[in-house]
């Protein structure tokens, strides 16, 4: 069983389109994240949710909107896609407490904007 | 704000030799420190962490790291490198209070030659 699963794995789309990436974790964790990894492999946090509440919201264009319907799911919707949005987007989850900081990552969703 | 520096883009080592991947950090207060590894086209995997206690922490696959508060460093080490250790390694830091974001370094590519 995959612990943190993201769909789709690959996404190729045109500028100006709207797209979504879905994430689900079956680890029972209470915190989920979206990270963006650019072409130079720099990894930057975008959002974090704890029990469906937004707790971290970095300086991200408001074209990006996360949604957490329950604590096992965190989706990312992107409006009006731009060339600079091309990247690999990673979902992750963690459990605060004894395992603080141990993030479990999905396999990534590679977004290419043409 | 917290930050991490990984001064080497790439580290080359021969199989069987010891390896060191360097990391220094900046954070107000006491840090939580982590190492993650990323294989090609995969998500990041947790290797080890320092939260408190013994400065030498041991992790997965024979890796260890030493927390040095005076030098604000957390270098990753392994006594004998394997070709299969070749990957991208990320150091990360967060503050030790409340919900804090995990900030990653820029990554160091480890290349172990046969």
Contacts between the chains, C-beta under 8 A, distances in Angstrom:
chain1	res1	chain2	res2	distance
A	4	B	43	7.4
A	31	B	99	7.4
A	40	B	106	7.7
A	41	B	38	7.8
A	41	B	88	6.2
A	41	B	106	7.4
A	41	B	107	5.0
A	42	B	104	8.0
A	42	B	106	5.9
A	42	B	107	7.6
A	43	B	44	7.6
A	43	B	90	6.6
A	43	B	104	4.4
A	43	B	107	7.5
A	44	B	104	7.8
A	45	B	101	4.9
A	45	B	102	7.0
A	45	B	103	7.5
A	48	B	99	7.2
A	48	B	101	6.6
A	50	B	99	6.1
A	55	B	99	4.9
A	56	B	99	7.1
A	56	B	101	5.2
A	58	B	101	7.6
A	90	B	43	5.7
A	90	B	44	7.2
A	92	B	43	7.7
A	92	B	44	7.8
A	96	B	99	7.2
A	100	B	32	6.5
A	100	B	51	7.0
A	101	B	32	5.0
A	101	B	34	5.6
A	101	B	49	5.9
A	101	B	51	7.7
A	101	B	92	7.7
A	101	B	94	5.8
A	101	B	102	6.0
A	102	B	34	7.6
A	102	B	46	4.9
A	102	B	49	6.6
A	103	B	36	7.7
A	103	B	44	7.2
A	103	B	46	6.7
A	103	B	102	6.4
A	104	B	46	7.4
A	105	B	43	3.3
A	105	B	44	4.7
A	105	B	45	7.3
A	106	B	43	5.4
A	107	B	41	7.8
A	107	B	42	6.1
A	107	B	43	5.1
A	108	B	41	7.6
A	108	B	42	7.6
A	108	B	43	5.6
